[in-house]
């Protein structure tokens, strides 16, 4: 019975950790092209430059 309760809790924790990990990767990738402001990557140059 405890396994049925433990599985959704562990899945939720893994999902939340994955979201924070991906946001961290996006922030690092943004540093090469622009700056991070309010959770959005603001690029310095235009898309076709």
mmCIF file as gemmi writes it, N, C-alpha and C atoms, coordinates in Angstrom:
data_model
loop_
_atom_site.group_PDB
_atom_site.id
_atom_site.type_symbol
_atom_site.label_atom_id
_atom_site.label_alt_id
_atom_site.label_comp_id
_atom_site.label_asym_id
_atom_site.label_entity_id
_atom_site.label_seq_id
_atom_site.pdbx_PDB_ins_code
_atom_site.Cartn_x
_atom_site.Cartn_y
_atom_site.Cartn_z
_atom_site.occupancy
_atom_site.B_iso_or_equiv
_atom_site.pdbx_formal_charge
_atom_site.auth_seq_id
_atom_site.auth_asym_id
_atom_site.pdbx_PDB_model_num
ATOM 1 N N . UNK Axp A 1 ? 0.811 -1.199 0 1 0 ? 1 A 1
ATOM 2 C CA . UNK Axp A 1 ? 0 0 0 1 0 ? 1 A 1
ATOM 3 C C . UNK Axp A 1 ? 0.855 1.263 0 1 0 ? 1 A 1
ATOM 4 N N . UNK Axp A 2 ? 1.948 1.213 0.757 1 0 ? 2 A 1
ATOM 5 C CA . UNK Axp A 2 ? 2.816 2.393 0.814 1 0 ? 2 A 1
ATOM 6 C C . UNK Axp A 2 ? 3.452 2.689 -0.545 1 0 ? 2 A 1
ATOM 7 N N . UNK Axp A 3 ? 3.663 1.641 -1.353 1 0 ? 3 A 1
ATOM 8 C CA . UNK Axp A 3 ? 4.24 1.828 -2.679 1 0 ? 3 A 1
ATOM 9 C C . UNK Axp A 3 ? 3.336 2.651 -3.588 1 0 ? 3 A 1
ATOM 10 N N . UNK Axp A 4 ? 2.025 2.508 -3.436 1 0 ? 4 A 1
ATOM 11 C CA . UNK Axp A 4 ? 1.088 3.272 -4.253 1 0 ? 4 A 1
ATOM 12 C C . UNK Axp A 4 ? 1.1 4.758 -3.887 1 0 ? 4 A 1
ATOM 13 N N . UNK Axp A 5 ? 1.404 5.06 -2.652 1 0 ? 5 A 1
ATOM 14 C CA . UNK Axp A 5 ? 1.486 6.456 -2.217 1 0 ? 5 A 1
ATOM 15 C C . UNK Axp A 5 ? 2.862 7.035 -2.543 1 0 ? 5 A 1
ATOM 16 N N . UNK Axp A 6 ? 3.885 6.223 -2.4 1 0 ? 6 A 1
ATOM 17 C CA . UNK Axp A 6 ? 5.263 6.669 -2.61 1 0 ? 6 A 1
ATOM 18 C C . UNK Axp A 6 ? 5.535 7 -4.081 1 0 ? 6 A 1
ATOM 19 N N . UNK Axp A 7 ? 4.995 6.238 -5.009 1 0 ? 7 A 1
ATOM 20 C CA . UNK Axp A 7 ? 5.262 6.445 -6.436 1 0 ? 7 A 1
ATOM 21 C C . UNK Axp A 7 ? 4.87 7.846 -6.917 1 0 ? 7 A 1
ATOM 22 N N . UNK Axp A 8 ? 3.641 8.337 -6.691 1 0 ? 8 A 1
ATOM 23 C CA . UNK Axp A 8 ? 3.304 9.688 -7.155 1 0 ? 8 A 1
ATOM 24 C C . UNK Axp A 8 ? 4.133 10.778 -6.469 1 0 ? 8 A 1
ATOM 25 N N . UNK Axp A 9 ? 4.487 10.563 -5.213 1 0 ? 9 A 1
ATOM 26 C CA . UNK Axp A 9 ? 5.303 11.551 -4.51 1 0 ? 9 A 1
ATOM 27 C C . UNK Axp A 9 ? 6.69 11.624 -5.133 1 0 ? 9 A 1
ATOM 28 N N . UNK Axp A 10 ? 7.3 10.485 -5.415 1 0 ? 10 A 1
ATOM 29 C CA . UNK Axp A 10 ? 8.628 10.471 -6.032 1 0 ? 10 A 1
ATOM 30 C C . UNK Axp A 10 ? 8.588 11.027 -7.454 1 0 ? 10 A 1
ATOM 31 N N . UNK Axp A 11 ? 7.529 10.742 -8.186 1 0 ? 11 A 1
ATOM 32 C CA . UNK Axp A 11 ? 7.393 11.291 -9.534 1 0 ? 11 A 1
ATOM 33 C C . UNK Axp A 11 ? 7.253 12.807 -9.501 1 0 ? 11 A 1
ATOM 34 N N . UNK Axp A 12 ? 6.513 13.323 -8.543 1 0 ? 12 A 1
ATOM 35 C CA . UNK Axp A 12 ? 6.349 14.761 -8.413 1 0 ? 12 A 1
ATOM 36 C C . UNK Axp A 12 ? 7.682 15.427 -8.053 1 0 ? 12 A 1
ATOM 37 N N . UNK Axp A 13 ? 8.422 14.82 -7.155 1 0 ? 13 A 1
ATOM 38 C CA . UNK Axp A 13 ? 9.73 15.37 -6.784 1 0 ? 13 A 1
ATOM 39 C C . UNK Axp A 13 ? 10.671 15.357 -7.981 1 0 ? 13 A 1
ATOM 40 N N . UNK Axp A 14 ? 10.691 14.266 -8.745 1 0 ? 14 A 1
ATOM 41 C CA . UNK Axp A 14 ? 11.556 14.175 -9.922 1 0 ? 14 A 1
ATOM 42 C C . UNK Axp A 14 ? 11.164 15.212 -10.97 1 0 ? 14 A 1
ATOM 43 N N . UNK Axp A 15 ? 9.875 15.447 -11.15 1 0 ? 15 A 1
ATOM 44 C CA . UNK Axp A 15 ? 9.419 16.44 -12.115 1 0 ? 15 A 1
ATOM 45 C C . UNK Axp A 15 ? 9.859 17.841 -11.707 1 0 ? 15 A 1
ATOM 46 N N . UNK Axp A 16 ? 9.707 18.177 -10.436 1 0 ? 16 A 1
ATOM 47 C CA . UNK Axp A 16 ? 10.084 19.508 -9.955 1 0 ? 16 A 1
ATOM 48 C C . UNK Axp A 16 ? 11.593 19.726 -10.083 1 0 ? 16 A 1
ATOM 49 N N . UNK Axp A 17 ? 12.376 18.718 -9.735 1 0 ? 17 A 1
ATOM 50 C CA . UNK Axp A 17 ? 13.828 18.823 -9.883 1 0 ? 17 A 1
ATOM 51 C C . UNK Axp A 17 ? 14.194 18.994 -11.356 1 0 ? 17 A 1
ATOM 52 N N . UNK Axp A 18 ? 13.524 18.286 -12.243 1 0 ? 18 A 1
ATOM 53 C CA . UNK Axp A 18 ? 13.783 18.413 -13.673 1 0 ? 18 A 1
ATOM 54 C C . UNK Axp A 18 ? 13.459 19.804 -14.197 1 0 ? 18 A 1
ATOM 55 N N . UNK Axp A 19 ? 12.39 20.403 -13.708 1 0 ? 19 A 1
ATOM 56 C CA . UNK Axp A 19 ? 12.028 21.757 -14.129 1 0 ? 19 A 1
ATOM 57 C C . UNK Axp A 19 ? 13.103 22.752 -13.705 1 0 ? 19 A 1
ATOM 58 N N . UNK Axp A 20 ? 13.553 22.66 -12.449 1 0 ? 20 A 1
ATOM 59 C CA . UNK Axp A 20 ? 14.599 23.568 -11.984 1 0 ? 20 A 1
ATOM 60 C C . UNK Axp A 20 ? 15.914 23.342 -12.731 1 0 ? 20 A 1
ATOM 61 N N . UNK Axp A 21 ? 16.239 22.09 -13.036 1 0 ? 21 A 1
ATOM 62 C CA . UNK Axp A 21 ? 17.458 21.777 -13.777 1 0 ? 21 A 1
ATOM 63 C C . UNK Axp A 21 ? 17.399 22.376 -15.18 1 0 ? 21 A 1
ATOM 64 N N . UNK Axp A 22 ? 16.267 22.238 -15.852 1 0 ? 22 A 1
ATOM 65 C CA . UNK Axp A 22 ? 16.126 22.771 -17.208 1 0 ? 22 A 1
ATOM 66 C C . UNK Axp A 22 ? 16.15 24.293 -17.209 1 0 ? 22 A 1
ATOM 67 N N . UNK Axp A 23 ? 15.541 24.93 -16.222 1 0 ? 23 A 1
ATOM 68 C CA . UNK Axp A 23 ? 15.587 26.395 -16.125 1 0 ? 23 A 1
ATOM 69 C C . UNK Axp A 23 ? 17.018 26.876 -15.926 1 0 ? 23 A 1
ATOM 70 N N . UNK Axp A 24 ? 17.789 26.131 -15.153 1 0 ? 24 A 1
ATOM 71 C CA . UNK Axp A 24 ? 19.195 26.485 -14.948 1 0 ? 24 A 1
ATOM 72 C C . UNK Axp A 24 ? 19.967 26.378 -16.256 1 0 ? 24 A 1
ATOM 73 N N . UNK Axp A 25 ? 19.697 25.326 -17.032 1 0 ? 25 A 1
ATOM 74 C CA . UNK Axp A 25 ? 20.363 25.175 -18.329 1 0 ? 25 A 1
ATOM 75 C C . UNK Axp A 25 ? 19.972 26.293 -19.281 1 0 ? 25 A 1
ATOM 76 N N . UNK Axp A 26 ? 18.71 26.7 -19.279 1 0 ? 26 A 1
ATOM 77 C CA . UNK Axp A 26 ? 18.264 27.795 -20.142 1 0 ? 26 A 1
ATOM 78 C C . UNK Axp A 26 ? 18.935 29.106 -19.755 1 0 ? 26 A 1
ATOM 79 N N . UNK Axp A 27 ? 19.11 29.323 -18.464 1 0 ? 27 A 1
ATOM 80 C CA . UNK Axp A 27 ? 19.763 30.551 -17.998 1 0 ? 27 A 1
ATOM 81 C C . UNK Axp A 27 ? 21.227 30.579 -18.442 1 0 ? 27 A 1
ATOM 82 N N . UNK Axp A 28 ? 21.909 29.448 -18.351 1 0 ? 28 A 1
ATOM 83 C CA . UNK Axp A 28 ? 23.306 29.383 -18.784 1 0 ? 28 A 1
ATOM 84 C C . UNK Axp A 28 ? 23.418 29.595 -20.292 1 0 ? 28 A 1
ATOM 85 N N . UNK Axp A 29 ? 22.504 29.035 -21.062 1 0 ? 29 A 1
ATOM 86 C CA . UNK Axp A 29 ? 22.53 29.208 -22.51 1 0 ? 29 A 1
ATOM 87 C C . UNK Axp A 29 ? 22.219 30.653 -22.891 1 0 ? 29 A 1
ATOM 88 N N . UNK Axp A 30 ? 21.422 31.328 -22.091 1 0 ? 30 A 1
ATOM 89 C CA . UNK Axp A 30 ? 21.038 32.706 -22.372 1 0 ? 30 A 1
ATOM 90 C C . UNK Axp A 30 ? 22.221 33.658 -22.184 1 0 ? 30 A 1
ATOM 91 N N . UNK Axp A 31 ? 23.145 33.321 -21.302 1 0 ? 31 A 1
ATOM 92 C CA . UNK Axp A 31 ? 24.262 34.213 -21.011 1 0 ? 31 A 1
ATOM 93 C C . UNK Axp A 31 ? 25.135 34.483 -22.237 1 0 ? 31 A 1
ATOM 94 N N . UNK Axp A 32 ? 25.152 33.58 -23.21 1 0 ? 32 A 1
ATOM 95 C CA . UNK Axp A 32 ? 25.98 33.776 -24.396 1 0 ? 32 A 1
ATOM 96 C C . UNK Axp A 32 ? 25.33 34.711 -25.416 1 0 ? 32 A 1
ATOM 97 N N . UNK Axp A 33 ? 23.997 34.85 -25.374 1 0 ? 33 A 1
ATOM 98 C CA . UNK Axp A 33 ? 23.304 35.647 -26.388 1 0 ? 33 A 1
ATOM 99 C C . UNK Axp A 33 ? 22.647 36.908 -25.864 1 0 ? 33 A 1
ATOM 100 N N . UNK Axp A 34 ? 22.427 36.988 -24.56 1 0 ? 34 A 1
ATOM 101 C CA . UNK Axp A 34 ? 21.705 38.144 -24.03 1 0 ? 34 A 1
ATOM 102 C C . UNK Axp A 34 ? 21.758 38.17 -22.525 1 0 ? 34 A 1
ATOM 103 N N . UNK Axp A 35 ? 20.637 38.551 -21.921 1 0 ? 35 A 1
ATOM 104 C CA . UNK Axp A 35 ? 20.577 38.597 -20.459 1 0 ? 35 A 1
ATOM 105 C C . UNK Axp A 35 ? 19.232 38.057 -19.992 1 0 ? 35 A 1
ATOM 106 N N . UNK Axp A 36 ? 19.195 37.568 -18.77 1 0 ? 36 A 1
ATOM 107 C CA . UNK Axp A 36 ? 18.019 36.933 -18.176 1 0 ? 36 A 1
ATOM 108 C C . UNK Axp A 36 ? 17.258 37.969 -17.366 1 0 ? 36 A 1
ATOM 109 N N . UNK Axp A 37 ? 15.967 38.15 -17.689 1 0 ? 37 A 1
ATOM 110 C CA . UNK Axp A 37 ? 15.161 39.14 -16.99 1 0 ? 37 A 1
ATOM 111 C C . UNK Axp A 37 ? 13.769 38.574 -16.742 1 0 ? 37 A 1
ATOM 112 N N . UNK Axp A 38 ? 13.387 38.457 -15.493 1 0 ? 38 A 1
ATOM 113 C CA . UNK Axp A 38 ? 12.058 37.988 -15.09 1 0 ? 38 A 1
ATOM 114 C C . UNK Axp A 38 ? 11.693 36.635 -15.71 1 0 ? 38 A 1
ATOM 115 N N . UNK Axp A 39 ? 12.653 35.731 -15.798 1 0 ? 39 A 1
ATOM 116 C CA . UNK Axp A 39 ? 12.392 34.4 -16.323 1 0 ? 39 A 1
ATOM 117 C C . UNK Axp A 39 ? 12.364 34.315 -17.833 1 0 ? 39 A 1
ATOM 118 N N . UNK Axp A 40 ? 12.78 35.381 -18.528 1 0 ? 40 A 1
ATOM 119 C CA . UNK Axp A 40 ? 12.783 35.413 -19.991 1 0 ? 40 A 1
ATOM 120 C C . UNK Axp A 40 ? 14.17 35.815 -20.462 1 0 ? 40 A 1
ATOM 121 N N . UNK Axp A 41 ? 14.631 35.159 -21.509 1 0 ? 41 A 1
ATOM 122 C CA . UNK Axp A 41 ? 15.934 35.493 -22.089 1 0 ? 41 A 1
ATOM 123 C C . UNK Axp A 41 ? 15.741 36.629 -23.085 1 0 ? 41 A 1
ATOM 124 N N . UNK Axp A 42 ? 16.338 37.776 -22.779 1 0 ? 42 A 1
ATOM 125 C CA . UNK Axp A 42 ? 16.275 38.925 -23.66 1 0 ? 42 A 1
ATOM 126 C C . UNK Axp A 42 ? 17.558 38.967 -24.481 1 0 ? 42 A 1
ATOM 127 N N . UNK Axp A 43 ? 17.433 38.741 -25.785 1 0 ? 43 A 1
ATOM 128 C CA . UNK Axp A 43 ? 18.616 38.704 -26.63 1 0 ? 43 A 1
ATOM 129 C C . UNK Axp A 43 ? 19.047 40.106 -26.998 1 0 ? 43 A 1
ATOM 130 N N . UNK Axp A 44 ? 20.346 40.242 -27.233 1 0 ? 44 A 1
ATOM 131 C CA . UNK Axp A 44 ? 20.919 41.542 -27.548 1 0 ? 44 A 1
ATOM 132 C C . UNK Axp A 44 ? 20.75 41.854 -29.035 1 0 ? 44 A 1
ATOM 133 N N . UNK Axp A 45 ? 20.998 40.857 -29.884 1 0 ? 45 A 1
ATOM 134 C CA . UNK Axp A 45 ? 20.886 41.082 -31.324 1 0 ? 45 A 1
ATOM 135 C C . UNK Axp A 45 ? 19.587 40.486 -31.858 1 0 ? 45 A 1
ATOM 136 N N . UNK Axp A 46 ? 19.277 40.824 -33.082 1 0 ? 46 A 1
ATOM 137 C CA . UNK Axp A 46 ? 18.083 40.313 -33.733 1 0 ? 46 A 1
ATOM 138 C C . UNK Axp A 46 ? 18.263 38.862 -34.136 1 0 ? 46 A 1
ATOM 139 N N . UNK Axp A 47 ? 17.193 38.18 -34.555 1 0 ? 47 A 1
ATOM 140 C CA . UNK Axp A 47 ? 17.299 36.748 -34.88 1 0 ? 47 A 1
ATOM 141 C C . UNK Axp A 47 ? 18.08 36.469 -36.147 1 0 ? 47 A 1
ATOM 142 N N . UNK Axp A 48 ? 18.151 37.419 -37.094 1 0 ? 48 A 1
ATOM 143 C CA . UNK Axp A 48 ? 18.827 37.16 -38.37 1 0 ? 48 A 1
ATOM 144 C C . UNK Axp A 48 ? 20.176 37.864 -38.481 1 0 ? 48 A 1
ATOM 145 N N . UNK Axp A 49 ? 20.685 38.344 -37.399 1 0 ? 49 A 1
ATOM 146 C CA . UNK Axp A 49 ? 21.961 39.06 -37.455 1 0 ? 49 A 1
ATOM 147 C C . UNK Axp A 49 ? 23.108 38.127 -37.187 1 0 ? 49 A 1
